[in-house]
């Protein structure tokens, strides 16, 4: 897959259609468990201090650019590289497009892990309307806690294995969901696992995604922040400035390095 290295993370530059096709191919092969995660400025800033989360993002088979800041970093740091990231791939768009392809091609079995029983019920109802050939073979609403006990984790794994899904969608919120996936990947016989967090709430309709107007402006985060300023304060007012500082610092480092190379070759 075409990818770009941003601060040590291999982020896909292939675009939505090719990302989905790659993941769908893994389902068709069903040879080993692979997973997708999302990269945005906040997740990379958090991962800089959480090494398990960092490893989970770096080891992801597919890391999609779910954030305007990632596109900005790619364009600013890889301006002359034709492979730079040109298209934001939101987790929600990935989920919807993957489901559209599944509906057109074959019957797939989905399993949803995370969120509340109400949200999971709403997801099942809408999915049945939107994509009737997709079978929801199971859902699991785990206890709301930072870390599951060994017994709770085993119950989750047993339920997933018994359902035999083709796709496992995990909505435990980041970084919990990515850490859970990497810690349990070897125990899951699921060809494709997607960490999609807030997509559960958006697809269920309990939260509203920002309109296309804001998405096209690259400001999808703004209406969400205005609706939930306390919850999203750290993400938008702390992590975003830190990420921008990383970009400018790296740009300066690259410029200095390029200057030294030019002088050396004279």
C-alpha angles and dihedrals in degrees: 000000000000108000143165127220111233115177091332096313120117101223121184117251093179098099132234100296096050093042090055092044090053093051092045089053090057090055090051092050096044091187101130141353114275130175143204126214134178128241124209133151093265094050092050092048091049090046090056087071100031109064097187089054090045091053091048092055094044093048095046112123088219124022110184125203101245099168140060089231090064091054090048092051092049094049094044097045098034101034095145096040112102088204094063118130110271102167132055112225109200119201090237093053090047092052094048095045092046089052092048090054091046091052091052098045115032148334110281130187115227127196121192120205119187145028126060131317089249093054092046090051091050091049091052093049094049094043090053089054097043100038110016095176092061112092120213099213095181149344132203129194105197126202113282103248139118094249131015123231118246089255094050091047092050091051090053093049092047091051093050094046092048091053093052097210125189090211130028116200112198120200106172093123124250134320092012095059096050092046091049091051096050092045092051103030095106090053095053123086093198119123095211131026122182124197102207106154112178091027087085091062094041095049092044089052097235089117128032123232116223114268125263088257092065093038092056091049089054089243101108088131095060102073090043090052092049090051095046107021096156095050095042099038096101093045096052106025101037110023096041095057091045090052092049089052089052090053095050092044091051091046090054091048091051092048092051091047092050091049092052091050092052092050091047092053095050 
